[in-house]
Amino acid sequence: MLRRYILPKYVNIRQKGLLEQIDNLCRTQYYSESELKALQEEKLRRLISHAYQNTPFYRHLFNKIKIKPHDIRTIEDLHKLPILSKSIVRENMNNLIIRNNEKISFRKTSGSTGIPLRICTNRDARLIEQALFYRFLFNLGYQWGDSTLTIWGGMAFASGLSKLRKKISRMLFNGKFVDAYRLSDDVIESTLMYIKNNPPKILEGYASAVYLLALEAMRRNIQVKIPIVLTSAEILFSFQRKIIEEAFKAQVFNFYGCGEVNSIAFECVAHNGLHVASEHVILEILDDGGRPTNDTGRVVITNLDNYAMPLIRYENGDLAKWKNGKCTCGCATPRLEKLEGRVYDFIEGPNGVKVHAAFFARCIIGELDFARKYFIKEFRIIQKEIDNLCWEFVTSNNNEIAIDDINKLKTKTKEYLGDMKIEIKYVKGIPTTKMGKRMFVFSILNKERGKLHS
């Protein structure tokens, strides 16, 4: 029970019911598979009934495909419903939102795959999202009041009052914030100096932003120990994890969420996959034909808690793969072996082979040890034509990659994609998305062929 942790009074004032929700989740994470499934299906039946009775969209959908709420009783019954795409959500926004007296709020997705979505949530959904994250922290040894440093997207368009409230909240929780939208060399330098003088218990941020900080710490030979590093929002490549672990002498834990649902899956102390928050979501991994697969497939999510805007069998554009077997940590929730990124992160070669961005990071940047040898801060692959590929690199001190390594890069790329022109460019910086995230692949072909989910 988390009552043993000292909880500041202002937490209960700001988030009524948060502690009770965390306590409950700390129990349910050790439920058996059958108990978790029963919990999910109980929540699913309530959600289906609610969505049918209160949203024009689902009432029309159920009538159109000639089913009733009682036809969806189990997780296996979900296949009776069609996939909910981003474009369908965008086109039917008004008919998906519940109109009642409950306090609701709106948030936007990152828009990294196109136009951001505006998502409506209710208080209970937001509370469990927050409680799941705290459960994650407590499982790693966090206690209330431990110092944290967060590198995340800032509140660029928020009012002055909203920014002030957020700043006060961070101060109360012993937290410091660094705006990932403005991660210049000067900001990185000042952040490293702050960490050196005030090492936090937890460093959290975009995977690429934390990696940049770690790389610069290594380059400057800054010695600092941070017990726990949390990464999210982007693919955490193995070469990035190694650099972060070495630079900060840290344990690195990845977690997965999306703007539509937030808390989805978390890495545990066993470092053997990401545990799905089964109390909050039903997660499916489907092949291109919409069938369940044990290979890498499309992520489809049912949010069991958001009654303000039900998202049932929603495809968020991510790719993932299941992890087999049981985890030694004792938690029975299903695990994701890995997240492969977004469905658009592919390069197609003249030979017809499609290769995901993760390949380039793991098999080229990682195996050739580019990150350590040349202090590669950022990279991007641009494809404007089927037989033309450009690698962009941002290196520390304008280091150029040795010709032998360039030739290895070209040979390895052609080995998979076929004969093509490969150009190498050194640039000062690579633009991020509007939410400060990194895109490792930019392919005109993906857009032209409609692979980029809106």
N, C-alpha and C positions, 0 to 999 in steps of 0.2 A: 504493500500500500504506500502511495506517495505522500501520505500524511506525515511520514517521518521527515520529509524535507520541509525546511522553513520556508513558508510562503509569505511574501510581503503582502500587507493588507491591501495595497492598491491593486493587486491582481484580481482579488475577488470583486472589488468595486468596479473595475473596468470590464471584467469578463465573468459575469455571474454564471456559475455552473461549470467553469473551466476545470477546476480541480477535480470535481466529481466525474467529469467526462474522462480525464486522464486516468484516474483510478480505475474506472470501468474498462478502459482500453488496455491497461496493464494486466487485467485479468483475462480479457478475451483473446489476447495474443497467444495464450497458452491453451486455448480451446483445442480439442481434437478436430480432425478434418470434418467429421460428421457434425460436430457442434457448430463449427464455423459455417458449414453449408446450410444448416438449419437456420442459423441467424440471418444469413444472406437471403434465404428464400422467404423468410417471414417479412423482412424489410422490402423485398422485391414485390410481394403480393400487395403490401400496403401502398407502395409507390405506383404500381400499375393501376390500382383502383382509384387512387387520387388523381393520376394523370388523365384517366378516362373521364372522370366526373367533372374535372375542373379546367381542362384545356380543350379549346376547340380543335387544336391540331390532332391530339391523340384520339379524341372522340371520332373525328372524321376518318383518321387512319384506320382505327379498329373497325369501323363500319364498312369502310372500303374493302378491306381484306376479309371481312366477314368473320371476325372473332370477337369474343367478349373477354373482359378482365379475368374471369375464372378459367379461361383457357391458358393463362400464363401463371402457372403455379410453381414451377421449378426453374432452375437455371437452364436445364436442357430445353425448356419450352421457349426460351428467348429467340431461338432461331425462327420462330413463326413470325417475328417482327422484322421489317427491313432495316438495313443500316441507315443511320442518321448521319448525313454528311454535313460539312461546314456550310455548303451552299444552301442546303435545305433549311438549316437553322437560320441562316441569314434571311432567307426569303419568307420564313414563317415566324419571325421573332414575336410579333404581337400575339399570335395564336398559341405560342408556347408558354408565355408568361402568365402566372396565376394572378388574378386580381382579387386581393383580399386585404384585410387590415393589418396583416403581419408586416413588421418592419423588414423591408428588403433593401438591397444595395446592388449597384452595378459595378462591374469591372470589365476590363478589356483583356483579350488574349494578346500575346506578343506580336502576332501578325507576321511571324517569320516565314510563313508559307503563303502570304498574300495579305488581304485586307483583314485587320483585326476584327474579332467577334466581340460583341457586347453581351456579356453574360449576367443574368440576374440571379442573385442568391438570397437565401433566407438565413436567419440567425443561426439556426441549428446546424446547417451545413457549414457555415463559417466556423462555428465552435468546434465541430469534430475535425475539421481540417487543421485547426490550430492545435487541438489536443493530440492529434496523431503526430505532429511534428515534435511536440514536447515529449511524447512517449519515446520517440526516436532519440531525442537528446538524453533523456534519463537512462535509457538502455546503454548509452555510451559513457555514462558517469557524470553527466551534467547535474548541477544543483543550482537552485534559485540564487541569482546574484553572481554567478560565475561570469567573468569578463568575456565579451564577444566582440569580434570585428567582422562586419558584413560588407562585402563588395557586391553591390546589386544595382539594378536600374533605379535611378532617382525619381523624384516626383516633379518631373519637368513642368507640368502644366497645373500642378496643385496650387491652391490658394496659399497665401502667407500663413493663415491660421492653421491650415492642415499641416503645413511643414513644421510649424512651431509645435503642434501637438505631437507629431511624430518624433521630433527631436527630444522633447521632454520625456516621452515614453522610453526612448532608447537610454536616456540618462538614468531613469529609474531602474532599468534592467541592466545597468552597467555595460551598455553597448555603444560601440562606435561604428559610424557608417561612412563608407567611401562610395561615391557615385561612379558606377561603372560607365556611365555615359561620358564622363570626363576623365578617363584614365590616361592622362598624359604622362610624359616622363617625369615631370615635376611632381605630379600626384603620386606616382609610384615611388619616387624617392622619399617624399615626406611620409608616406605610409610605411615604408620600410624602417625609417627612423623611429616612427611611433611604435612599431612592433618591437624593435630592438630595445627600446626603453620601457615599454609596457606590454610584454608578451601576453596576448589574450589566451584564455583557456580554449576558446573555440574560434577558428577562422572559417567563415562561410562565404561562398560566392559563386558566380559563374565559373565553370570549369576553366575556361580560357583566361579569365581575369586572375584567378588564383595561381594558375600556371605561370602567367607573366610575372607576377610578384615573386614566385619561387625562383624563376629563372634569373631574375635580376639580383635576388639575394645571393645566389650561387656565383654569379658573375662578379659581384662586389665582395665576395667572401664574407658576407654578414652572417655571423653565427647566432642563431636564435632557435629556441625550442617551443613549438606550439603543439600541445598534446593531441588536439583533435582538429582535423580539417574536413569541412563538409563542402561538397561540390554538387552542382545541379545545373539545370536549364540547358545544357549542351552535352554532347558526347564527352565523356572523360576517357581519353585515349590512354593506353597503357604507358606510353612514354611520358605523358603528362603526370600520371600518378607517381611514377618513379622519381621524377624531378621534384615534385612537391614533397614526397616522403623524405627525400635526401636533404632538401634545402631546409625544411622545418623540423626534421627529426620527428615527424608526425605520423599518426595513423590517419589514413584518408578514407572517408566514408562518402559514398555517392547516394543521392536520393533523387527520386523521379516524381515529377508532377507536371501538370499543364494548367494553363490559365483557366480552362473550363472546369476543372475538377480539383486542382491543386494536389493535395497529398495522395499519392498513388502507391509508391513502393520505396523501401528504405533498405540500405545495406546494414547488416548486423555485425557484431564483433567477430564473427567467424569469417568474414570477408568472402562469402561463398554465394554470391547472388543477392538480389534485392527482394525483400519480402513484400508481397502485395498487401495493402491495407484492406483485407477482405471485409472488414466491418463497414467500410465506406464505399467500396466499389466492387462490381463484378467485372473482371477483365477477361477479354477473349483475345486470342491471337489467331488470325485467319489468313488463309492463303488468298491468292488473287481470285479464286472462285468462290470465296466466302465460306470455305470449310475450315474447321479447326486444324491447326498444324503444329507439329513439334519443331519444325524448322523456323527460320526467321519469317515473321509475317506481320500483317497489319494489326495495329492495336485498336481494339473496339472496347469502349467503356460504358458501363451503366452506373451512373451516380445514384447511390441509394439514399442520399440525404437531402439533396436539393429539391425541395417541394415548390420553390418559387418558379423554377424553370426546369422541369424534368428533362434530363438527357438520357435517353434509353437507347442502348446500342449505338453510341456516338463514336464515329471514327475520327480520331484527332490528327491523323497524318504521320504518326510515329511507327517505327518498326522495332520489334523486340522478339526475343526467343525465350521459351520456358527453360528452367533449370530442373533437371530430374533429381529424384531422391529426397531424403530428409536432411534438414539442417542440424548441425550439432548444437546450435544455440538453444534448441528446445521449442522453438516457435513452429507451429504446424502450417502456417499460411503458405500458399504457393509462392515460388520464387521466380524472378526473371534472371536468366543467365546473363543477358546483356541487352543493352539498348543500342540499336544500330543507327539511331538518328532518325531523319525524316525520309519520307518516301521519295522526295525529290533529290536526295543526295547521291545521285548516280551519274556516272560518266559512261557513255556507250561508245565503243570503238568501231572502226571500219570493219572489223571481223564479226560484228553483231553481238559481242559479249558486253554485258552491263556489269560495271564494277562500282561498288559502293564507296563513298568517301572514306569509310573506316579502313578500307584496304590500304589506301594511300598513306594514312596516318600510321597504321600498325606495321605494314610490310615495307614501307619505304622510309618515312620519317623515323619510325621506331627502330627497325632492324638495322638501318644504316647509321643509326645513332646521330642523326643530324642535329637533334635538339641540344645535345651535350657538346658536340664538336664545334658547332657554329652558332650556338645560342640563338636558335630559330625562335623568334618571339611569336610570329604568326605566319600562316601560309594559306594560300587559296589556289584552287584549280579552276581555270576558266576555259570553257569549251564553247566556241562560237560556230565551229563547223565540225562535221563528223571526224575529219582527219587532221584536226588542228587543236592542240592543247597547249595552254600556257600555265606554267607554275609561277606563282608570285610568292616571294619570300620577304619577310621583314626580319633582319638580323641585328644583333647588338653590335655596335661599333662598325656597322657596314661591312661585316665579314662576308666574304664571298666563298661559296662552296667550291672545294677543290674539283678540278676537271675530272679526276678519276671517279669521284662520287657523283658528279653530274652524269657521267656516262653510265654509271650503275643505275641511277634513277631512270634514265631514258630507256636503258635495256629492259629493266624490270617492267616499266609501263608498257612498252611495246610487246613484251612477252604475253601480257594479258589482253591488251586492246587491239593489237595488230599494228601494222606499219602506219605511222602518222608523224606529222611535224610536231616537235616538242620544243617549246620556247621557255627560257628561264629569264625571269625578271626580278630585280631587287627593287622594292618599293619602300617608301617611308612609312606607310600605314595602309591598312585594309579597312574599308568602312564596315561598320557594324549595322545590324538592323536597328529599327527605331527604338527597340527595347534594350539595346546594348549587347545583343548576342552576336556570336561569330558565325558566319556562313563559310564552310570550308569548300563548297562547290558552287560555282555559278555556271549553269549550262543553259544557253539559249534553246538548245534542243528540247530540254525538259518542258520549257514553257510552250514551245511551238507544238509539242505533241500532247499537250494537256495533262502532263504528269504532275504539274505543280498544283496541288490541292488549293482551292481558294479558301 
